């Protein structure tokens, strides 16, 4: 939690620095919806053999553009998203896969990111760089199994994991991304983004007496969004 507090402080200082720049002021506010697909793995230590876990993500987006500094368009982007994360294990007996174990873990995620754009501000295409912290809250979980296997196919730590619900409901970390924004002259925006989210917290307890010292989400997300301007700078 101390690392995340330091991250928030540094991020706030960075935002203040952007807002203090002497550039062309903007007051553009755009809102809209987003949706996409998330591929997640949980970094367990000791390691658990996994493949990528897929799930949907969708939510609302607010973007406030505050300044154009030379060719860089500076904005703050916030979202409230539903994301279906979790993990999928490959159950093996010897060298043969006998089944799978899948845990869907649903989160509400709130990223607050710097959005730096390069290209056409209106009526064209611009590339975007996104970076910032996120927080999340676990809403619930659901387990699915397939194939034929028994507890004899598993290590003791996997049996313990399967019998343990998510213990840490609050999640926090950092999000990085690249994207493309296609805008019209009358204030409509269509975006495509790829992101990587790294959790700095664990979903399971991680004291010395617990089974896992680390259990953090690592998620790759591809999403699209539609935004429209509700406030626009008068040129």
GIRAZI-V154505 format. One record per run of one state. SS is the DSSP state (H for helix, E for strand, L for the rest). FROM is the first residue (numbers start at 1). LEN is the number of residues. If there is no record, write none. Layout:
BEGIN
SS,FROM,LEN
SS,FROM,LEN
END
This chain:
BEGIN
L,1,1
H,2,18
L,20,4
E,24,22
L,46,4
E,50,2
L,52,1
E,53,17
L,70,2
E,72,22
L,94,2
E,96,24
L,120,5
E,125,23
L,148,3
H,151,3
L,154,2
H,156,7
L,163,7
E,170,14
L,184,4
E,188,12
L,200,14
E,214,18
L,232,4
END
